[in-house]
Amino acid sequence: MSIYLRNFLRFWLIIMIQVLLLNKISLRWWSQPSGFPIFIPYVYPLFILLLPFEAPVWLLLMLGFVMGVTMDSFMNTAGMHACATVLIAYLRTNVLNALLPKNLVEYPNQQPSVKNMGWMPFLVYSAFLIIIHHSVFFSVELWNFSNISYLLLKIVASTGTSMLFIIAYLLLFTRQQTPRMT
């Protein structure tokens, strides 16, 4: 399957998972009405995280904007998703360069994945960018820092839940290598 077709299908699969499934899940950590608010785990940034290593920054920015605007149109959030997604698309290349032992051009026709990077580097990479995404998104959403503990709790809880759903996505939709018998 062509890399373009695979990423096109992944784009729509992740959007459908986010819009039709995850946006319908209401997660409340305390039972009191004044407790922790309902929040939604966001896994759609995974599309940007899984694009090939050699994708140029301008393409990442454009695809990040398209993904963000698509989510904004479904969630009626007026550009907040686009803002956060474009930022992580911009930072993605630098984060990968910091984590990988070789330069990105030395990984032809490969993409960031557990298979190519290993579990810990991939989880560090994705958790770092998801924390940045959630920090920007919730800061823009709340638009004040008067209750910084509420903001930090929302960022941490949403990041943890998003990472659990990202791991579930990777386990479900990533081919696992089977050991060869020699």
Rosetta constraint file for C-alpha pairs under 8 A:
AtomPair CA 1 CA 5 HARMONIC 6.81 0.50
AtomPair CA 1 CA 6 HARMONIC 6.58 0.50
AtomPair CA 2 CA 6 HARMONIC 6.13 0.50
AtomPair CA 3 CA 7 HARMONIC 6.14 0.50
AtomPair CA 4 CA 8 HARMONIC 6.06 0.50
AtomPair CA 5 CA 9 HARMONIC 6.09 0.50
AtomPair CA 6 CA 10 HARMONIC 6.07 0.50
AtomPair CA 7 CA 11 HARMONIC 5.97 0.50
AtomPair CA 7 CA 51 HARMONIC 7.38 0.50
AtomPair CA 8 CA 12 HARMONIC 6.58 0.50
AtomPair CA 9 CA 13 HARMONIC 6.01 0.50
AtomPair CA 10 CA 14 HARMONIC 5.95 0.50
AtomPair CA 10 CA 47 HARMONIC 7.01 0.50
AtomPair CA 11 CA 15 HARMONIC 6.25 0.50
AtomPair CA 11 CA 47 HARMONIC 6.17 0.50
AtomPair CA 11 CA 67 HARMONIC 7.86 0.50
AtomPair CA 12 CA 16 HARMONIC 6.02 0.50
AtomPair CA 13 CA 17 HARMONIC 6.14 0.50
AtomPair CA 14 CA 18 HARMONIC 6.06 0.50
AtomPair CA 14 CA 43 HARMONIC 7.42 0.50
AtomPair CA 14 CA 44 HARMONIC 5.77 0.50
AtomPair CA 14 CA 46 HARMONIC 7.92 0.50
AtomPair CA 14 CA 47 HARMONIC 7.07 0.50
AtomPair CA 15 CA 19 HARMONIC 5.91 0.50
AtomPair CA 15 CA 44 HARMONIC 6.40 0.50
AtomPair CA 15 CA 71 HARMONIC 7.49 0.50
AtomPair CA 16 CA 20 HARMONIC 5.43 0.50
AtomPair CA 16 CA 21 HARMONIC 7.33 0.50
AtomPair CA 17 CA 21 HARMONIC 5.20 0.50
AtomPair CA 17 CA 22 HARMONIC 6.34 0.50
AtomPair CA 18 CA 22 HARMONIC 4.81 0.50
AtomPair CA 18 CA 23 HARMONIC 5.92 0.50
AtomPair CA 18 CA 42 HARMONIC 6.96 0.50
AtomPair CA 18 CA 43 HARMONIC 6.67 0.50
AtomPair CA 18 CA 44 HARMONIC 6.44 0.50
AtomPair CA 19 CA 23 HARMONIC 5.30 0.50
AtomPair CA 19 CA 24 HARMONIC 7.59 0.50
AtomPair CA 19 CA 74 HARMONIC 7.14 0.50
AtomPair CA 20 CA 24 HARMONIC 6.72 0.50
AtomPair CA 21 CA 25 HARMONIC 6.83 0.50
AtomPair CA 22 CA 40 HARMONIC 6.59 0.50
AtomPair CA 22 CA 41 HARMONIC 6.57 0.50
AtomPair CA 22 CA 42 HARMONIC 7.60 0.50
AtomPair CA 23 CA 40 HARMONIC 5.91 0.50
AtomPair CA 23 CA 41 HARMONIC 7.72 0.50
AtomPair CA 25 CA 40 HARMONIC 6.71 0.50
AtomPair CA 26 CA 38 HARMONIC 5.77 0.50
AtomPair CA 26 CA 39 HARMONIC 6.43 0.50
AtomPair CA 26 CA 40 HARMONIC 6.57 0.50
AtomPair CA 27 CA 38 HARMONIC 5.44 0.50
AtomPair CA 27 CA 39 HARMONIC 5.85 0.50
AtomPair CA 27 CA 40 HARMONIC 6.85 0.50
AtomPair CA 28 CA 36 HARMONIC 6.28 0.50
AtomPair CA 28 CA 37 HARMONIC 6.25 0.50
AtomPair CA 28 CA 38 HARMONIC 5.15 0.50
AtomPair CA 28 CA 39 HARMONIC 7.24 0.50
AtomPair CA 29 CA 35 HARMONIC 7.53 0.50
AtomPair CA 29 CA 36 HARMONIC 5.90 0.50
AtomPair CA 29 CA 37 HARMONIC 7.87 0.50
AtomPair CA 30 CA 35 HARMONIC 5.42 0.50
AtomPair CA 30 CA 36 HARMONIC 5.97 0.50
AtomPair CA 31 CA 35 HARMONIC 6.74 0.50
AtomPair CA 39 CA 154 HARMONIC 7.97 0.50
AtomPair CA 39 CA 158 HARMONIC 7.02 0.50
AtomPair CA 40 CA 158 HARMONIC 7.15 0.50
AtomPair CA 41 CA 158 HARMONIC 5.74 0.50
AtomPair CA 41 CA 159 HARMONIC 7.50 0.50
AtomPair CA 41 CA 161 HARMONIC 5.79 0.50
AtomPair CA 41 CA 162 HARMONIC 4.64 0.50
AtomPair CA 41 CA 165 HARMONIC 7.54 0.50
AtomPair CA 42 CA 158 HARMONIC 7.70 0.50
AtomPair CA 42 CA 162 HARMONIC 5.51 0.50
AtomPair CA 43 CA 162 HARMONIC 5.87 0.50
AtomPair CA 43 CA 163 HARMONIC 7.83 0.50
AtomPair CA 43 CA 165 HARMONIC 6.86 0.50
AtomPair CA 43 CA 166 HARMONIC 6.08 0.50
AtomPair CA 44 CA 67 HARMONIC 7.77 0.50
AtomPair CA 45 CA 49 HARMONIC 6.52 0.50
AtomPair CA 45 CA 85 HARMONIC 6.55 0.50
AtomPair CA 45 CA 130 HARMONIC 7.33 0.50
AtomPair CA 45 CA 133 HARMONIC 7.96 0.50
AtomPair CA 46 CA 50 HARMONIC 6.07 0.50
AtomPair CA 46 CA 126 HARMONIC 7.84 0.50
AtomPair CA 46 CA 166 HARMONIC 7.32 0.50
AtomPair CA 47 CA 51 HARMONIC 6.61 0.50
AtomPair CA 48 CA 60 HARMONIC 7.04 0.50
AtomPair CA 48 CA 63 HARMONIC 7.48 0.50
AtomPair CA 48 CA 64 HARMONIC 6.48 0.50
AtomPair CA 48 CA 88 HARMONIC 7.98 0.50
AtomPair CA 48 CA 89 HARMONIC 6.33 0.50
AtomPair CA 49 CA 89 HARMONIC 7.95 0.50
AtomPair CA 49 CA 92 HARMONIC 7.25 0.50
AtomPair CA 49 CA 112 HARMONIC 7.02 0.50
AtomPair CA 49 CA 126 HARMONIC 6.87 0.50
AtomPair CA 50 CA 111 HARMONIC 6.04 0.50
AtomPair CA 50 CA 112 HARMONIC 5.47 0.50
AtomPair CA 50 CA 113 HARMONIC 6.84 0.50
AtomPair CA 51 CA 55 HARMONIC 6.91 0.50
AtomPair CA 51 CA 111 HARMONIC 5.84 0.50
AtomPair CA 51 CA 112 HARMONIC 7.07 0.50
AtomPair CA 52 CA 109 HARMONIC 6.79 0.50
AtomPair CA 52 CA 110 HARMONIC 5.60 0.50
AtomPair CA 52 CA 111 HARMONIC 3.91 0.50
AtomPair CA 52 CA 112 HARMONIC 6.64 0.50
AtomPair CA 53 CA 93 HARMONIC 7.97 0.50
AtomPair CA 53 CA 104 HARMONIC 5.79 0.50
AtomPair CA 53 CA 105 HARMONIC 7.32 0.50
AtomPair CA 53 CA 107 HARMONIC 6.67 0.50
AtomPair CA 53 CA 108 HARMONIC 7.49 0.50
AtomPair CA 53 CA 109 HARMONIC 7.57 0.50
AtomPair CA 53 CA 110 HARMONIC 6.12 0.50
AtomPair CA 53 CA 111 HARMONIC 5.12 0.50
AtomPair CA 53 CA 112 HARMONIC 6.58 0.50
AtomPair CA 54 CA 104 HARMONIC 6.34 0.50
AtomPair CA 54 CA 105 HARMONIC 5.96 0.50
AtomPair CA 54 CA 107 HARMONIC 7.53 0.50
AtomPair CA 54 CA 108 HARMONIC 6.94 0.50
AtomPair CA 54 CA 109 HARMONIC 7.53 0.50
AtomPair CA 54 CA 110 HARMONIC 7.98 0.50
AtomPair CA 55 CA 59 HARMONIC 6.55 0.50
AtomPair CA 55 CA 60 HARMONIC 6.70 0.50
AtomPair CA 56 CA 60 HARMONIC 6.38 0.50
AtomPair CA 57 CA 61 HARMONIC 6.09 0.50
AtomPair CA 57 CA 89 HARMONIC 7.47 0.50
AtomPair CA 57 CA 90 HARMONIC 6.48 0.50
AtomPair CA 57 CA 93 HARMONIC 7.34 0.50
AtomPair CA 58 CA 62 HARMONIC 6.26 0.50
AtomPair CA 59 CA 63 HARMONIC 6.06 0.50
AtomPair CA 60 CA 64 HARMONIC 5.83 0.50
AtomPair CA 60 CA 86 HARMONIC 7.96 0.50
AtomPair CA 60 CA 89 HARMONIC 5.38 0.50
AtomPair CA 60 CA 90 HARMONIC 7.04 0.50
AtomPair CA 61 CA 65 HARMONIC 6.09 0.50
AtomPair CA 61 CA 86 HARMONIC 5.52 0.50
AtomPair CA 61 CA 89 HARMONIC 5.51 0.50
AtomPair CA 61 CA 90 HARMONIC 6.20 0.50
AtomPair CA 62 CA 66 HARMONIC 6.21 0.50
AtomPair CA 62 CA 86 HARMONIC 7.85 0.50
AtomPair CA 63 CA 67 HARMONIC 6.02 0.50
AtomPair CA 64 CA 68 HARMONIC 5.98 0.50
AtomPair CA 64 CA 82 HARMONIC 6.99 0.50
AtomPair CA 64 CA 85 HARMONIC 5.27 0.50
AtomPair CA 64 CA 86 HARMONIC 4.87 0.50
AtomPair CA 64 CA 89 HARMONIC 5.79 0.50
AtomPair CA 65 CA 69 HARMONIC 5.95 0.50
AtomPair CA 65 CA 82 HARMONIC 5.25 0.50
AtomPair CA 65 CA 83 HARMONIC 7.68 0.50
AtomPair CA 65 CA 85 HARMONIC 6.66 0.50
AtomPair CA 65 CA 86 HARMONIC 5.54 0.50
AtomPair CA 66 CA 70 HARMONIC 5.99 0.50
AtomPair CA 66 CA 82 HARMONIC 7.54 0.50
AtomPair CA 67 CA 71 HARMONIC 6.26 0.50
AtomPair CA 67 CA 82 HARMONIC 7.09 0.50
AtomPair CA 67 CA 85 HARMONIC 7.45 0.50
AtomPair CA 68 CA 72 HARMONIC 6.04 0.50
AtomPair CA 68 CA 79 HARMONIC 7.29 0.50
AtomPair CA 68 CA 80 HARMONIC 7.79 0.50
AtomPair CA 68 CA 81 HARMONIC 4.70 0.50
AtomPair CA 68 CA 82 HARMONIC 3.59 0.50
AtomPair CA 68 CA 83 HARMONIC 7.23 0.50
AtomPair CA 68 CA 84 HARMONIC 7.67 0.50
AtomPair CA 68 CA 85 HARMONIC 5.71 0.50
AtomPair CA 68 CA 86 HARMONIC 7.47 0.50
AtomPair CA 69 CA 73 HARMONIC 6.07 0.50
AtomPair CA 69 CA 79 HARMONIC 6.43 0.50
AtomPair CA 69 CA 81 HARMONIC 6.81 0.50
AtomPair CA 69 CA 82 HARMONIC 5.25 0.50
AtomPair CA 70 CA 74 HARMONIC 6.48 0.50
AtomPair CA 71 CA 75 HARMONIC 5.99 0.50
AtomPair CA 71 CA 81 HARMONIC 6.52 0.50
AtomPair CA 71 CA 82 HARMONIC 7.81 0.50
AtomPair CA 72 CA 76 HARMONIC 5.29 0.50
AtomPair CA 72 CA 77 HARMONIC 4.97 0.50
AtomPair CA 72 CA 78 HARMONIC 5.95 0.50
AtomPair CA 72 CA 79 HARMONIC 5.89 0.50
AtomPair CA 72 CA 80 HARMONIC 7.02 0.50
AtomPair CA 72 CA 81 HARMONIC 5.85 0.50
AtomPair CA 72 CA 82 HARMONIC 7.02 0.50
AtomPair CA 73 CA 77 HARMONIC 7.23 0.50
AtomPair CA 73 CA 78 HARMONIC 7.70 0.50
AtomPair CA 77 CA 81 HARMONIC 7.14 0.50
AtomPair CA 79 CA 83 HARMONIC 6.11 0.50
AtomPair CA 80 CA 84 HARMONIC 6.44 0.50
AtomPair CA 80 CA 137 HARMONIC 5.93 0.50
AtomPair CA 80 CA 140 HARMONIC 6.62 0.50
AtomPair CA 80 CA 141 HARMONIC 7.11 0.50
AtomPair CA 81 CA 85 HARMONIC 5.95 0.50
AtomPair CA 81 CA 137 HARMONIC 6.46 0.50
AtomPair CA 82 CA 86 HARMONIC 5.95 0.50
AtomPair CA 83 CA 87 HARMONIC 6.42 0.50
AtomPair CA 83 CA 136 HARMONIC 7.79 0.50
AtomPair CA 83 CA 137 HARMONIC 7.51 0.50
AtomPair CA 84 CA 88 HARMONIC 6.54 0.50
AtomPair CA 84 CA 132 HARMONIC 7.85 0.50
AtomPair CA 84 CA 133 HARMONIC 5.05 0.50
AtomPair CA 84 CA 134 HARMONIC 7.45 0.50
AtomPair CA 84 CA 136 HARMONIC 5.57 0.50
AtomPair CA 84 CA 137 HARMONIC 5.54 0.50
AtomPair CA 85 CA 89 HARMONIC 6.13 0.50
AtomPair CA 85 CA 133 HARMONIC 6.48 0.50
AtomPair CA 86 CA 90 HARMONIC 6.17 0.50
AtomPair CA 87 CA 91 HARMONIC 6.32 0.50
AtomPair CA 87 CA 133 HARMONIC 7.43 0.50
AtomPair CA 88 CA 92 HARMONIC 5.78 0.50
AtomPair CA 88 CA 129 HARMONIC 5.98 0.50
AtomPair CA 88 CA 132 HARMONIC 7.06 0.50
AtomPair CA 88 CA 133 HARMONIC 6.31 0.50
AtomPair CA 89 CA 93 HARMONIC 7.85 0.50
AtomPair CA 91 CA 95 HARMONIC 6.29 0.50
AtomPair CA 91 CA 129 HARMONIC 7.91 0.50
AtomPair CA 92 CA 96 HARMONIC 6.22 0.50
AtomPair CA 92 CA 129 HARMONIC 7.41 0.50
AtomPair CA 93 CA 97 HARMONIC 6.13 0.50
AtomPair CA 94 CA 98 HARMONIC 6.19 0.50
AtomPair CA 95 CA 99 HARMONIC 6.31 0.50
AtomPair CA 95 CA 125 HARMONIC 6.82 0.50
AtomPair CA 96 CA 100 HARMONIC 5.90 0.50
AtomPair CA 96 CA 104 HARMONIC 7.63 0.50
AtomPair CA 96 CA 125 HARMONIC 7.10 0.50
AtomPair CA 97 CA 101 HARMONIC 7.75 0.50
AtomPair CA 97 CA 102 HARMONIC 7.58 0.50
AtomPair CA 97 CA 103 HARMONIC 6.30 0.50
AtomPair CA 97 CA 104 HARMONIC 6.64 0.50
AtomPair CA 99 CA 121 HARMONIC 6.82 0.50
AtomPair CA 99 CA 125 HARMONIC 7.42 0.50
AtomPair CA 100 CA 104 HARMONIC 7.89 0.50
AtomPair CA 100 CA 117 HARMONIC 7.82 0.50
AtomPair CA 102 CA 106 HARMONIC 6.48 0.50
AtomPair CA 103 CA 107 HARMONIC 7.70 0.50
AtomPair CA 110 CA 116 HARMONIC 7.66 0.50
AtomPair CA 111 CA 116 HARMONIC 7.40 0.50
AtomPair CA 112 CA 116 HARMONIC 6.35 0.50
AtomPair CA 112 CA 117 HARMONIC 6.61 0.50
AtomPair CA 112 CA 122 HARMONIC 7.23 0.50
AtomPair CA 113 CA 117 HARMONIC 5.88 0.50
AtomPair CA 113 CA 118 HARMONIC 7.40 0.50
AtomPair CA 113 CA 122 HARMONIC 6.43 0.50
AtomPair CA 114 CA 118 HARMONIC 4.61 0.50
AtomPair CA 114 CA 119 HARMONIC 5.12 0.50
AtomPair CA 114 CA 122 HARMONIC 5.85 0.50
AtomPair CA 115 CA 119 HARMONIC 7.88 0.50
AtomPair CA 115 CA 176 HARMONIC 7.91 0.50
AtomPair CA 115 CA 177 HARMONIC 7.98 0.50
AtomPair CA 117 CA 121 HARMONIC 5.98 0.50
AtomPair CA 117 CA 122 HARMONIC 5.87 0.50
AtomPair CA 118 CA 122 HARMONIC 6.16 0.50
AtomPair CA 119 CA 123 HARMONIC 5.98 0.50
AtomPair CA 120 CA 124 HARMONIC 6.04 0.50
AtomPair CA 121 CA 125 HARMONIC 6.02 0.50
AtomPair CA 122 CA 126 HARMONIC 6.04 0.50
AtomPair CA 123 CA 127 HARMONIC 5.72 0.50
AtomPair CA 124 CA 128 HARMONIC 5.92 0.50
AtomPair CA 125 CA 129 HARMONIC 6.46 0.50
AtomPair CA 126 CA 130 HARMONIC 5.94 0.50
AtomPair CA 127 CA 131 HARMONIC 5.98 0.50
AtomPair CA 127 CA 159 HARMONIC 7.50 0.50
AtomPair CA 127 CA 163 HARMONIC 6.81 0.50
AtomPair CA 128 CA 132 HARMONIC 6.40 0.50
AtomPair CA 129 CA 133 HARMONIC 6.07 0.50
AtomPair CA 130 CA 134 HARMONIC 6.02 0.50
AtomPair CA 130 CA 159 HARMONIC 6.45 0.50
AtomPair CA 130 CA 162 HARMONIC 7.98 0.50
AtomPair CA 130 CA 163 HARMONIC 7.95 0.50
AtomPair CA 131 CA 135 HARMONIC 5.92 0.50
AtomPair CA 131 CA 155 HARMONIC 7.15 0.50
AtomPair CA 131 CA 156 HARMONIC 7.75 0.50
AtomPair CA 131 CA 159 HARMONIC 5.98 0.50
AtomPair CA 132 CA 136 HARMONIC 6.18 0.50
AtomPair CA 133 CA 137 HARMONIC 6.03 0.50
AtomPair CA 134 CA 138 HARMONIC 5.85 0.50
AtomPair CA 134 CA 155 HARMONIC 5.80 0.50
AtomPair CA 134 CA 158 HARMONIC 7.38 0.50
AtomPair CA 134 CA 159 HARMONIC 6.80 0.50
AtomPair CA 135 CA 139 HARMONIC 5.91 0.50
AtomPair CA 135 CA 155 HARMONIC 5.94 0.50
AtomPair CA 136 CA 140 HARMONIC 6.12 0.50
AtomPair CA 137 CA 141 HARMONIC 6.04 0.50
AtomPair CA 138 CA 142 HARMONIC 5.91 0.50
AtomPair CA 138 CA 143 HARMONIC 7.98 0.50
AtomPair CA 138 CA 151 HARMONIC 7.05 0.50
AtomPair CA 138 CA 154 HARMONIC 7.69 0.50
AtomPair CA 138 CA 155 HARMONIC 6.97 0.50
AtomPair CA 139 CA 143 HARMONIC 5.57 0.50
AtomPair CA 139 CA 144 HARMONIC 7.05 0.50
AtomPair CA 139 CA 145 HARMONIC 7.85 0.50
AtomPair CA 139 CA 151 HARMONIC 7.29 0.50
AtomPair CA 142 CA 151 HARMONIC 7.81 0.50
AtomPair CA 145 CA 151 HARMONIC 7.58 0.50
AtomPair CA 147 CA 151 HARMONIC 6.61 0.50
AtomPair CA 148 CA 152 HARMONIC 6.11 0.50
AtomPair CA 149 CA 153 HARMONIC 6.02 0.50
AtomPair CA 150 CA 154 HARMONIC 6.13 0.50
AtomPair CA 151 CA 155 HARMONIC 6.20 0.50
AtomPair CA 152 CA 156 HARMONIC 6.08 0.50
AtomPair CA 153 CA 157 HARMONIC 5.95 0.50
AtomPair CA 154 CA 158 HARMONIC 5.89 0.50
AtomPair CA 155 CA 159 HARMONIC 5.93 0.50
AtomPair CA 156 CA 160 HARMONIC 6.11 0.50
AtomPair CA 157 CA 161 HARMONIC 6.21 0.50
AtomPair CA 158 CA 162 HARMONIC 5.90 0.50
AtomPair CA 159 CA 163 HARMONIC 6.02 0.50
AtomPair CA 160 CA 164 HARMONIC 6.39 0.50
AtomPair CA 161 CA 165 HARMONIC 6.45 0.50
AtomPair CA 162 CA 166 HARMONIC 6.11 0.50
AtomPair CA 163 CA 167 HARMONIC 6.11 0.50
AtomPair CA 164 CA 168 HARMONIC 6.26 0.50
AtomPair CA 165 CA 169 HARMONIC 6.11 0.50
AtomPair CA 166 CA 170 HARMONIC 6.19 0.50
AtomPair CA 167 CA 171 HARMONIC 6.16 0.50
AtomPair CA 168 CA 172 HARMONIC 6.10 0.50
AtomPair CA 169 CA 173 HARMONIC 5.82 0.50
AtomPair CA 169 CA 174 HARMONIC 7.81 0.50
AtomPair CA 170 CA 174 HARMONIC 5.29 0.50
